[in-house]
């Protein structure tokens, strides 16, 4: 999973998976449904302002679980997505 930034510093979250141990990867899938606003326009709350300590990914037999920092709520908060492996 990764964040993709636009020139205006808004960003979206994407992911891809490998079904063969890392030799090839699926087509990238956009996880976030809307871009997060640029960080300078978000109210400051919490300790993760300068870094990206909140991004995380875990995979089980059926789903990819993704967590990231996003400011669509007007402050930097944690967002979660559960994506079926069959989507990749």
Secondary structure, DSSP 8 states (H G I E B T S, - for coil): -EEEE-TTS-EEEEE---SSTTSS----EE--SS-B--GGGSB--SS-SSS-TT-EEEE-SSEEEEEEEE-TTSB-EEEEEEEEGGG-
